């Protein structure tokens, strides 16, 4: 039986997360009081039950009941039921913006003080966050990117893949360095398609742009050395128990070179049976 707890900060994307679990065939319950979690698990494990995948959302909307969550999760362990905790978060700035856009009040805010409510919630959630199997910062994620992370990292659909989730992120230096990168690779030394008028308006997923970037001797040499480095590092990361790795590949605008190299790197990793997803942070904003 698969049992998932979806939690995290208000406004960080729990609603989208539970939709993803529903799409994957999970029986989902939103805002379930923690005291009912063991009972829900018990019912799902009864002989003849057709429910073998359960996902529940627990958050501060449960009020005083939320304080009992860790105790109830311990009861799950005593029942012999394993579970995973997905914790969603985002920066204060992004959360404030989302609340303003939806014109909703934060569940812990007083007199409309959104930031105060966010800070209170972070404090309340601190211990639970420390027990999460996966923490996702949704500050810069589109909905489809969040769903990709959940499917690949939490659901682990392909049991044959090697035990580390790798995100390859392309980005533009002029828009700032990514905050969540473990490795940062600068590919601004490669020829820039921006200066080729016929290629300028396309991005690195375009075949002609891709060929321009990759079919150069310096590009081929770089790819060989970079993938060789990954082949050396990744088994050692796995051996150390690392479960998630973000590799950021940057060029000037994040539109051409970094995108092409990110796609090529992800192809190499998938061929080696690693879970690899690609995220292009800036390629649609670059002009």
C-alpha positions as CSV (number, residue, x, y, z in Angstrom):
1,X,0.0,0.0,0.0
2,X,1.2,3.5,-0.8
3,X,0.4,6.2,1.6
4,X,1.3,9.9,1.1
5,X,1.0,12.9,3.3
6,X,0.8,16.2,1.4
7,X,1.5,19.2,3.6
8,X,3.4,22.5,3.6
9,X,2.8,26.2,3.5
10,X,-0.5,27.7,2.5
11,X,-0.3,29.0,-1.0
12,X,2.7,26.7,-1.9
13,X,0.7,24.4,-4.2
14,X,-1.0,21.7,-2.2
15,X,-4.2,21.9,-4.3
16,X,-2.2,21.2,-7.5
17,X,-0.3,18.5,-5.8
18,X,-3.4,16.6,-4.8
19,X,-4.7,16.9,-8.3
20,X,-1.5,15.2,-9.5
21,X,-2.1,12.3,-7.0
22,X,-5.7,12.0,-8.2
23,X,-4.4,11.7,-11.8
24,X,-2.2,8.9,-10.7
25,X,-5.0,6.9,-9.3
26,X,-4.7,7.7,-5.6
27,X,-7.7,7.9,-3.3
28,X,-7.3,11.5,-2.1
29,X,-8.7,13.4,0.9
30,X,-8.2,17.1,1.4
31,X,-7.9,18.6,4.9
32,X,-8.2,15.3,6.7
33,X,-8.0,15.7,10.6
34,X,-4.8,13.9,11.6
35,X,-6.7,11.8,14.1
36,X,-8.4,10.0,11.2
37,X,-5.3,9.1,9.3
38,X,-4.7,5.7,11.1
39,X,-8.4,4.9,10.6
40,X,-8.2,5.7,6.9
41,X,-5.2,3.5,6.6
42,X,-6.8,0.7,8.5
43,X,-9.9,0.8,6.2
44,X,-7.7,0.8,3.1
45,X,-5.8,-2.3,4.2
46,X,-8.9,-4.4,5.0
47,X,-9.4,-7.6,3.0
48,X,-11.2,-6.9,-0.2
49,X,-10.4,-3.2,-0.2
50,X,-9.8,-1.9,-3.7
51,X,-7.9,1.1,-2.3
52,X,-4.2,0.6,-2.4
53,X,-3.0,4.2,-2.9
54,X,-4.0,6.9,-0.5
55,X,-2.9,10.6,-0.4
56,X,-4.1,13.0,2.3
57,X,-3.6,16.7,2.7
58,X,-3.0,17.9,6.2
59,X,-2.3,21.5,7.1
60,X,-2.9,24.3,9.5
61,X,-6.5,24.6,8.4
62,X,-7.1,21.7,10.8
63,X,-6.5,24.1,13.6
64,X,-5.6,22.4,16.9
65,X,-6.0,19.0,15.3
66,X,-2.8,19.7,13.3
67,X,-0.7,19.5,16.5
68,X,-1.5,15.8,16.7
69,X,-0.1,15.0,13.2
70,X,3.3,13.6,14.2
71,X,1.7,11.5,16.9
72,X,-0.8,10.0,14.4
73,X,2.0,9.3,11.9
74,X,3.8,7.3,14.6
75,X,0.6,5.2,14.8
76,X,0.9,4.5,11.1
77,X,4.4,3.1,11.7
78,X,3.1,0.9,14.5
79,X,0.5,-0.4,12.1
80,X,3.3,-1.4,9.8
81,X,2.3,1.1,7.1
82,X,5.0,3.1,5.4
83,X,4.3,6.6,4.2
84,X,6.0,9.5,2.5
85,X,5.7,13.1,3.4
86,X,5.7,15.7,0.6
87,X,6.3,19.2,2.0
88,X,5.6,22.2,-0.3
89,X,7.1,25.6,0.3
90,X,7.8,28.9,-1.4
91,X,9.5,32.2,-0.6
92,X,7.7,34.8,1.4
93,X,7.6,37.1,-1.6
94,X,6.0,34.5,-3.8
95,X,3.4,33.5,-1.2
96,X,2.4,37.1,-0.5
97,X,2.0,37.6,-4.3
98,X,-0.2,34.5,-4.6
99,X,-2.4,35.5,-1.7
100,X,-2.9,39.0,-3.2
101,X,-3.7,37.6,-6.6
102,X,-6.4,35.3,-5.2
103,X,-7.6,37.9,-2.7
104,X,-7.7,35.3,0.0
105,X,-6.5,35.7,3.6
106,X,-3.9,33.6,5.1
107,X,-5.4,31.1,7.6
108,X,-3.1,32.3,10.3
109,X,-3.1,36.0,9.6
110,X,-4.7,38.5,11.8
111,X,-6.3,41.7,10.4
112,X,-5.0,40.8,6.9
113,X,-1.3,40.6,7.8
114,X,-0.2,38.1,5.2
115,X,3.5,38.1,6.1
116,X,2.8,37.6,9.8
117,X,0.6,34.5,9.0
118,X,3.4,33.1,6.7
119,X,6.0,33.4,9.5
120,X,3.7,31.8,12.0
121,X,3.0,28.9,9.7
122,X,6.7,28.4,9.0
123,X,7.4,28.1,12.7
124,X,4.5,25.6,13.2
125,X,5.6,23.5,10.3
126,X,9.3,23.4,11.2
127,X,9.4,20.0,12.9
128,X,7.2,18.4,10.2
129,X,9.4,19.8,7.5
130,X,12.4,18.1,9.1
131,X,10.7,14.7,8.7
132,X,9.7,15.2,5.0
133,X,10.9,12.7,2.4
134,X,10.7,15.4,-0.2
135,X,10.7,19.2,0.0
136,X,9.7,21.1,-3.1
137,X,10.2,24.8,-3.4
138,X,7.5,25.9,-5.8
139,X,8.6,29.6,-6.0
140,X,9.6,29.3,-9.6
141,X,7.7,26.2,-10.7
142,X,4.9,26.1,-13.2
143,X,2.1,23.6,-12.4
144,X,3.4,21.1,-14.9
145,X,6.9,21.2,-13.5
146,X,5.5,20.6,-10.0
147,X,3.6,17.6,-11.2
148,X,6.7,16.2,-13.0
149,X,8.6,16.4,-9.8
150,X,5.9,14.6,-7.8
151,X,5.5,11.9,-10.4
152,X,9.2,11.2,-10.6
153,X,10.4,11.7,-7.1
154,X,7.4,10.7,-4.9
155,X,5.6,8.2,-6.9
156,X,8.7,6.6,-8.3
157,X,6.8,5.0,-11.2
158,X,9.8,3.4,-12.7
159,X,11.2,1.1,-10.0
160,X,14.2,0.1,-12.2
161,X,15.6,3.6,-12.3
162,X,18.7,4.4,-10.1
163,X,17.9,5.9,-6.7
164,X,18.5,9.6,-7.3
165,X,16.2,12.2,-8.8
166,X,18.1,14.6,-11.1
167,X,16.8,17.9,-12.3
168,X,18.7,19.6,-15.2
169,X,17.9,23.3,-15.2
170,X,18.9,25.7,-17.9
171,X,19.0,29.4,-16.9
172,X,20.2,32.8,-18.0
173,X,22.9,34.5,-16.0
174,X,21.3,37.9,-16.7
175,X,18.2,36.8,-14.7
176,X,20.3,35.6,-11.7
177,X,21.7,32.4,-10.4
178,X,19.3,29.6,-9.4
179,X,19.2,29.3,-5.6
180,X,18.6,25.6,-5.4
181,X,21.4,24.3,-7.6
182,X,23.9,21.7,-6.4
183,X,26.1,22.0,-9.4
184,X,26.4,25.0,-11.7
185,X,27.9,24.8,-15.2
186,X,28.7,27.9,-17.2
187,X,28.4,27.2,-21.0
188,X,28.9,30.8,-22.2
189,X,32.2,29.8,-23.8
190,X,30.2,28.0,-26.6
191,X,29.3,29.8,-29.8
192,X,26.1,31.9,-29.3
193,X,23.2,31.3,-31.8
194,X,21.8,34.7,-30.7
195,X,24.1,36.3,-33.2
196,X,22.8,34.2,-36.1
197,X,19.7,36.0,-37.4
198,X,18.0,32.8,-38.7
199,X,18.4,31.2,-35.2
200,X,17.9,34.1,-32.8
201,X,14.1,33.8,-32.4
202,X,14.2,30.0,-31.6
203,X,15.4,28.3,-28.4
204,X,17.7,25.4,-27.8
205,X,14.9,22.8,-28.3
206,X,14.8,23.7,-31.9
207,X,16.7,21.2,-34.1
208,X,18.7,23.9,-36.0
209,X,19.7,25.7,-32.8
210,X,20.6,22.3,-31.2
211,X,22.7,21.4,-34.2
212,X,24.5,24.7,-34.2
213,X,25.3,24.4,-30.5
214,X,26.2,20.7,-30.4
215,X,28.0,20.1,-33.7
216,X,31.1,22.1,-32.8
217,X,34.3,20.4,-31.8
218,X,34.4,22.4,-28.5
219,X,30.8,21.3,-27.8
220,X,31.5,17.7,-28.4
221,X,34.6,17.8,-26.2
222,X,32.7,19.5,-23.5
223,X,29.8,17.0,-23.6
224,X,32.2,14.1,-23.4
225,X,34.0,15.5,-20.4
226,X,30.9,16.7,-18.6
227,X,29.0,13.4,-19.0
228,X,32.2,11.6,-17.9
229,X,32.2,13.7,-14.8
230,X,28.5,12.9,-14.1
231,X,29.2,9.2,-14.7
232,X,31.9,9.4,-12.0
233,X,30.0,11.6,-9.5
234,X,26.4,10.1,-9.6
235,X,27.2,6.6,-8.3
236,X,29.1,8.2,-5.4
237,X,26.2,10.5,-4.6
238,X,23.9,7.6,-4.5
239,X,26.3,5.6,-2.3
240,X,26.2,8.6,0.1
241,X,22.4,8.5,0.3
242,X,21.8,11.6,-1.8
243,X,18.3,11.3,-3.3
244,X,18.0,14.6,-5.2
245,X,20.4,16.6,-7.3
246,X,19.9,19.8,-9.3
247,X,22.3,20.6,-12.0
248,X,22.1,24.2,-13.3
249,X,23.5,24.9,-16.8
250,X,23.7,28.6,-17.6
251,X,24.3,30.8,-20.6
252,X,23.7,34.6,-21.0
253,X,20.0,34.6,-21.6
254,X,19.0,31.0,-20.9
255,X,17.5,30.5,-24.3
256,X,19.9,28.8,-26.7
257,X,23.2,27.2,-25.4
258,X,22.1,26.2,-21.9
259,X,18.8,24.7,-23.2
260,X,20.6,22.6,-25.8
261,X,23.2,21.4,-23.4
262,X,20.6,20.6,-20.7
263,X,18.6,18.5,-23.1
264,X,21.6,16.6,-24.3
265,X,22.7,16.0,-20.7
266,X,19.3,14.7,-19.7
267,X,19.3,12.3,-22.7
268,X,22.7,10.9,-21.5
269,X,21.4,10.4,-17.9
270,X,18.2,8.7,-19.1
271,X,20.2,6.3,-21.2
272,X,22.1,5.4,-18.1
273,X,18.8,4.7,-16.3
274,X,18.8,7.8,-14.1
275,X,15.6,9.7,-13.3
276,X,16.2,13.0,-15.1
277,X,13.8,15.8,-15.8
278,X,14.6,19.0,-17.6
279,X,13.5,22.5,-16.5
280,X,14.1,25.5,-18.7
281,X,13.8,28.4,-16.3
282,X,14.3,31.4,-18.6
283,X,14.0,30.3,-22.2
284,X,10.5,31.9,-22.7
285,X,11.4,35.2,-21.1
286,X,14.6,35.8,-23.0
287,X,14.2,38.3,-25.8
